[in-house]
């Protein structure tokens, strides 16, 4: 099997779709599998080194164009000819323009279902380009059964042309002893003395609802377990940032901003509980990372999040303030439930490896090789 794999999503910092693309690409390149050859494509250009994709833009060396004399059209025609007998997969919604038929991964439909939660330029990108991908796609992959059903319903695609493949979790997300958590000192945190939410600050993540619920907990509980929020500032969040600052001034919220990937496993493992109030996800990778870290977890009972929680997470109906407040107290304080949740989470997470995800994706490729 000859594979062309689109790597446009792989750029620093690796989050979400970039992580998915990176894990699959590395598996195809380094692990024994049915992929005879793999070539990495970014737009209409070949990428020789995956590691180069993670170099910060300002530090990259100027590209050495091997075919400077080729026009853009000539370069595209050359690539089209080379990939004609390859399986082509884009892990990031859009098939490259040079791909005439291929497989695309659709992670979620938030841009269609919740357009008000996205930047205008992203909405425009989908309006202009996604229909072309659907016309050229021979098969779609989703991250969850919930998204598979959504895609089939929304676009009128037959279910047998859509395959759900759950994501994986890296091995460095695992339980740790307090002596392994020295890195927490950089944020003045102590092991198991804080609740954690890892999320970009954007509207559909509903961090505002989490802050409202957390703020209604008894003050002694909030001081014992302050809420730590880690994630980039995202968009459409002016009111949320004011809400976060108020909680920080009152001493029960700590906003870390973006946390580098290498620091996240310790941050997860050191938390008393993980709270994920998002109302819509294609999968919900932070939930899987939390249960793999041995952390009792709360998530919303909607979209794909019950799948990501694998029966180990405490689920709350979106919009129910009282249930969210009570759920937070349970995952923090109910030791009987916590013990059971940790055991269930670790057992479920052991099955959710990136190798399993990659091999299941190869099974899809085989149908079109």
C-alpha positions as semicolon CSV with decimal commas, in nm:
position;residue;x (nm);y (nm);z (nm)
1;X;0,000;0,000;0,000
2;X;0,131;0,342;-0,100
3;X;0,007;0,631;0,112
4;X;0,003;1,009;0,074
5;X;-0,070;1,173;0,408
6;X;-0,152;1,545;0,439
7;X;0,042;1,717;0,717
8;X;-0,092;2,074;0,701
9;X;-0,227;2,040;1,057
10;X;0,114;1,960;1,206
11;X;0,249;2,287;1,338
12;X;0,367;2,413;1,677
13;X;0,216;2,402;1,929
14;X;0,064;2,058;1,876
15;X;-0,297;2,055;1,993
16;X;-0,604;1,856;1,898
17;X;-0,599;1,781;1,526
18;X;-0,227;1,849;1,504
19;X;-0,162;1,584;1,769
20;X;-0,384;1,336;1,580
21;X;-0,202;1,399;1,252
22;X;0,139;1,379;1,420
23;X;0,068;1,046;1,592
24;X;-0,062;0,883;1,274
25;X;0,225;1,016;1,062
26;X;0,488;0,890;1,305
27;X;0,323;0,548;1,323
28;X;0,320;0,510;0,945
29;X;0,680;0,621;0,922
30;X;0,828;0,425;1,212
31;X;0,615;0,122;1,299
32;X;0,585;-0,208;1,106
33;X;0,252;-0,190;0,924
34;X;0,092;-0,248;0,585
35;X;0,202;0,091;0,452
36;X;0,473;0,014;0,196
37;X;0,566;0,376;0,138
38;X;0,436;0,699;0,286
39;X;0,484;1,049;0,148
40;X;0,388;1,361;0,339
41;X;0,211;1,640;0,155
42;X;0,152;2,000;0,262
43;X;-0,063;2,179;0,009
44;X;0,110;2,089;-0,316
45;X;0,459;2,039;-0,169
46;X;0,631;1,729;-0,038
47;X;0,764;1,731;0,319
48;X;1,079;1,527;0,376
49;X;1,108;1,563;0,755
50;X;0,820;1,562;1,004
51;X;1,043;1,720;1,268
52;X;1,086;2,029;1,051
53;X;0,713;2,092;1,081
54;X;0,749;2,155;1,455
55;X;1,012;2,427;1,422
56;X;0,873;2,766;1,520
57;X;0,805;2,975;1,205
58;X;1,065;3,240;1,291
59;X;1,336;2,977;1,332
60;X;1,286;2,790;1,006
61;X;1,548;2,802;0,735
62;X;1,438;2,932;0,396
63;X;1,301;2,652;0,178
64;X;1,533;2,524;-0,090
65;X;1,307;2,491;-0,394
66;X;1,419;2,194;-0,598
67;X;1,189;2,284;-0,883
68;X;1,200;2,662;-0,879
69;X;1,132;2,669;-1,249
70;X;0,794;2,502;-1,207
71;X;0,488;2,725;-1,205
72;X;0,228;2,658;-0,939
73;X;0,012;2,486;-1,200
74;X;0,306;2,279;-1,322
75;X;0,393;2,173;-0,968
76;X;0,034;2,071;-0,900
77;X;0,016;1,867;-1,218
78;X;0,339;1,690;-1,125
79;X;0,205;1,600;-0,778
80;X;-0,126;1,479;-0,923
81;X;0,058;1,243;-1,153
82;X;0,277;1,106;-0,873
83;X;-0,012;1,034;-0,635
84;X;-0,247;0,876;-0,887
85;X;-0,194;0,523;-0,755
86;X;-0,169;0,615;-0,387
87;X;-0,424;0,614;-0,106
88;X;-0,458;0,978;0,002
89;X;-0,571;1,080;0,351
90;X;-0,622;1,423;0,500
91;X;-0,652;1,412;0,881
92;X;-0,782;1,769;0,891
93;X;-1,119;1,800;0,714
94;X;-0,995;1,929;0,378
95;X;-0,847;1,719;0,100
96;X;-0,558;1,905;-0,067
97;X;-0,656;2,058;-0,399
98;X;-0,419;1,827;-0,588
99;X;-0,598;1,514;-0,457
100;X;-0,865;1,391;-0,696
101;X;-1,005;1,121;-0,465
102;X;-0,918;1,044;-0,108
103;X;-1,016;0,989;0,255
104;X;-1,078;1,277;0,496
105;X;-1,119;1,287;0,873
106;X;-1,407;1,504;0,996
107;X;-1,349;1,571;1,364
108;X;-1,672;1,753;1,445
109;X;-1,940;1,973;1,292
110;X;-1,906;2,265;1,532
111;X;-1,846;2,515;1,254
112;X;-2,186;2,420;1,110
113;X;-2,376;2,367;1,437
114;X;-2,223;2,648;1,642
115;X;-2,091;2,901;1,386
116;X;-2,120;3,180;1,643
117;X;-1,840;3,014;1,843
118;X;-1,586;3,031;1,558
119;X;-1,380;3,309;1,403
120;X;-1,531;3,443;1,081
121;X;-1,231;3,334;0,873
122;X;-1,281;2,970;0,973
123;X;-1,648;2,980;0,874
124;X;-1,551;3,130;0,538
125;X;-1,291;2,855;0,487
126;X;-1,554;2,584;0,528
127;X;-1,808;2,766;0,311
128;X;-1,556;2,795;0,028
129;X;-1,372;2,464;0,042
130;X;-1,548;2,186;0,230
131;X;-1,803;2,100;-0,041
132;X;-1,511;2,022;-0,274
133;X;-1,369;1,777;-0,021
134;X;-1,704;1,596;0,008
135;X;-1,724;1,569;-0,371
136;X;-1,378;1,408;-0,392
137;X;-1,391;1,194;-0,078
138;X;-1,440;0,820;-0,121
139;X;-1,470;0,769;0,256
140;X;-1,486;0,974;0,575
141;X;-1,339;0,900;0,918
142;X;-1,471;1,045;1,242
143;X;-1,332;1,036;1,596
144;X;-1,648;0,897;1,754
145;X;-1,972;0,713;1,685
146;X;-2,164;1,029;1,781
147;X;-1,988;1,235;1,515
148;X;-2,028;0,954;1,260
149;X;-2,405;0,968;1,302
150;X;-2,402;1,349;1,290
151;X;-2,204;1,356;0,966
152;X;-2,434;1,100;0,805
153;X;-2,743;1,299;0,902
154;X;-2,608;1,646;0,825
155;X;-2,457;1,567;0,484
156;X;-2,681;1,278;0,382
157;X;-2,389;1,035;0,364
158;X;-2,453;0,660;0,397
159;X;-2,316;0,521;0,722
160;X;-2,119;0,253;0,538
161;X;-1,905;0,531;0,389
162;X;-1,813;0,668;0,734
163;X;-1,594;0,492;0,990
164;X;-1,563;0,596;1,355
165;X;-1,214;0,547;1,504
166;X;-1,152;0,671;1,857
167;X;-0,837;0,864;1,933
168;X;-0,544;0,744;2,144
169;X;-0,359;0,869;2,448
170;X;0,018;0,900;2,487
171;X;0,198;0,673;2,733
172;X;0,327;0,968;2,936
173;X;-0,028;1,031;3,061
174;X;-0,032;0,798;3,361
175;X;-0,068;0,814;3,742
176;X;0,232;0,955;3,929
177;X;0,352;0,966;4,286
178;X;0,399;1,306;4,455
179;X;0,777;1,268;4,429
180;X;0,745;1,261;4,048
181;X;0,565;1,595;4,036
182;X;0,838;1,845;4,110
183;X;0,743;2,034;3,794
184;X;0,426;2,157;3,968
185;X;0,642;2,397;4,168
186;X;0,675;2,625;3,865
187;X;0,308;2,716;3,919
188;X;0,324;2,701;4,301
189;X;0,096;2,397;4,297
190;X;0,095;2,100;4,531
191;X;-0,001;1,745;4,423
192;X;-0,371;1,666;4,463
193;X;-0,451;2,015;4,596
194;X;-0,625;2,160;4,290
195;X;-0,896;2,086;4,035
196;X;-0,798;2,115;3,668
197;X;-0,956;2,218;3,341
198;X;-0,749;2,204;3,021
199;X;-0,925;2,391;2,744
200;X;-0,891;2,674;2,496
201;X;-1,095;2,975;2,607
202;X;-1,367;2,971;2,343
203;X;-1,746;2,983;2,374
204;X;-1,845;2,618;2,323
205;X;-1,607;2,504;2,597
206;X;-1,840;2,674;2,851
207;X;-1,568;2,770;3,097
208;X;-1,804;3,045;3,210
209;X;-2,053;2,784;3,332
210;X;-1,776;2,599;3,514
211;X;-1,669;2,920;3,689
212;X;-2,027;2,995;3,790
213;X;-2,069;2,648;3,939
214;X;-1,728;2,644;4,106
215;X;-1,790;2,987;4,250
216;X;-2,105;2,857;4,422
217;X;-1,913;2,585;4,613
218;X;-1,841;2,643;4,981
219;X;-1,550;2,883;5,014
220;X;-1,354;2,635;5,227
221;X;-1,370;2,377;4,945
222;X;-1,261;2,633;4,686
223;X;-0,964;2,734;4,897
224;X;-0,869;2,372;4,961
225;X;-0,891;2,288;4,590
226;X;-0,856;2,601;4,373
227;X;-0,957;2,570;4,009
228;X;-0,660;2,569;3,770
229;X;-0,733;2,649;3,404
230;X;-0,473;2,570;3,138
231;X;-0,517;2,663;2,774
232;X;-0,470;2,930;2,512
233;X;-0,692;3,237;2,508
234;X;-0,876;3,136;2,192
235;X;-1,142;3,380;2,078
236;X;-1,469;3,557;2,173
237;X;-1,371;3,553;2,539
238;X;-1,361;3,911;2,671
239;X;-1,630;3,850;2,934
240;X;-1,474;3,516;3,029
241;X;-1,134;3,674;3,092
242;X;-1,298;3,924;3,327
243;X;-1,469;3,635;3,508
244;X;-1,137;3,450;3,541
245;X;-0,961;3,758;3,673
246;X;-1,233;3,804;3,938
247;X;-1,183;3,443;4,054
248;X;-0,809;3,494;4,066
249;X;-0,845;3,806;4,280
250;X;-1,069;3,609;4,517
251;X;-0,801;3,341;4,542
252;X;-0,981;3,032;4,406
253;X;-0,885;3,045;4,035
254;X;-0,543;3,019;3,874
255;X;-0,518;3,072;3,497
256;X;-0,194;2,935;3,354
257;X;-0,249;3,023;2,990
258;X;-0,104;2,789;2,730
259;X;0,095;2,506;2,890
260;X;0,358;2,327;2,673
261;X;0,270;1,969;2,586
262;X;0,567;1,826;2,773
263;X;0,434;1,977;3,098
264;X;0,074;1,859;3,065
265;X;0,114;1,497;3,189
266;X;0,240;1,610;3,530
267;X;-0,024;1,883;3,550
268;X;-0,297;1,625;3,483
269;X;-0,157;1,361;3,721
270;X;-0,123;1,612;4,006
271;X;-0,485;1,723;3,999
272;X;-0,749;1,612;4,247
273;X;-1,017;1,617;3,977
274;X;-1,050;1,704;3,608
275;X;-1,346;1,914;3,493
276;X;-1,445;1,947;3,128
277;X;-1,762;2,154;3,072
278;X;-1,752;2,165;2,689
279;X;-2,095;2,114;2,533
280;X;-1,969;1,980;2,201
281;X;-1,665;1,776;2,096
282;X;-1,572;1,545;1,812
283;X;-1,401;1,323;2,067
284;X;-1,282;1,500;2,383
285;X;-0,915;1,405;2,406
286;X;-0,857;1,591;2,738
287;X;-1,111;1,360;2,903
288;X;-0,920;1,052;2,786
289;X;-0,589;1,207;2,897
290;X;-0,735;1,272;3,242
291;X;-0,871;0,921;3,303
292;X;-0,542;0,776;3,172
293;X;-0,367;0,987;3,436
294;X;-0,577;0,830;3,711
295;X;-0,779;1,146;3,774
296;X;-1,153;1,140;3,859
297;X;-1,324;1,330;3,580
298;X;-1,643;1,525;3,513
299;X;-1,773;1,594;3,162
300;X;-2,097;1,687;2,990
301;X;-2,345;1,418;2,889
302;X;-2,355;1,517;2,523
303;X;-2,192;1,468;2,181
304;X;-1,893;1,233;2,199
305;X;-1,795;1,299;2,560
306;X;-1,958;0,986;2,709
307;X;-1,749;0,783;2,461
308;X;-1,427;0,959;2,564
309;X;-1,512;0,900;2,930
310;X;-1,562;0,526;2,868
311;X;-1,803;0,491;3,158
312;X;-1,549;0,632;3,405
313;X;-1,646;1,001;3,399
314;X;-1,924;1,167;3,600
315;X;-2,164;1,305;3,336
316;X;-2,374;1,620;3,377
317;X;-2,652;1,751;3,155
318;X;-2,550;2,077;2,984
319;X;-2,711;2,387;3,127
320;X;-2,793;2,233;3,467
321;X;-2,610;2,462;3,711
322;X;-2,709;2,269;4,023
323;X;-2,610;1,933;3,874
324;X;-2,275;2,076;3,770
325;X;-2,207;2,215;4,118
326;X;-2,308;1,885;4,280
327;X;-2,101;1,688;4,027
328;X;-1,792;1,894;4,106
329;X;-1,835;1,821;4,474
330;X;-1,873;1,451;4,404
331;X;-1,558;1,416;4,192
332;X;-1,364;1,612;4,454
333;X;-1,498;1,456;4,771
334;X;-1,681;1,124;4,721
335;X;-1,396;0,883;4,791
336;X;-1,597;0,570;4,713
337;X;-1,694;0,701;4,370
338;X;-1,346;0,839;4,308
339;X;-1,182;0,502;4,374
340;X;-1,418;0,325;4,133
341;X;-1,378;0,597;3,868
342;X;-0,999;0,580;3,880
343;X;-1,003;0,202;3,833
344;X;-1,252;0,217;3,543
345;X;-1,063;0,502;3,378
346;X;-0,725;0,333;3,387
347;X;-0,871;0,008;3,251
348;X;-1,044;0,189;2,963
349;X;-0,743;0,407;2,878
350;X;-0,515;0,105;2,841
351;X;-0,715;0,010;2,532
352;X;-0,699;0,356;2,375
353;X;-0,351;0,368;2,221
354;X;-0,239;0,564;1,918
355;X;-0,116;0,238;1,763
356;X;-0,470;0,101;1,781
357;X;-0,601;0,422;1,622
358;X;-0,341;0,409;1,343
359;X;-0,396;0,040;1,268
360;X;-0,774;0,088;1,252
361;X;-0,715;0,376;1,009
362;X;-0,496;0,151;0,793
363;X;-0,786;-0,096;0,781
364;X;-0,987;0,180;0,613
365;X;-0,705;0,247;0,366
366;X;-0,700;-0,118;0,261
367;X;-1,048;-0,083;0,110
368;X;-0,914;0,169;-0,141
369;X;-0,556;0,052;-0,201
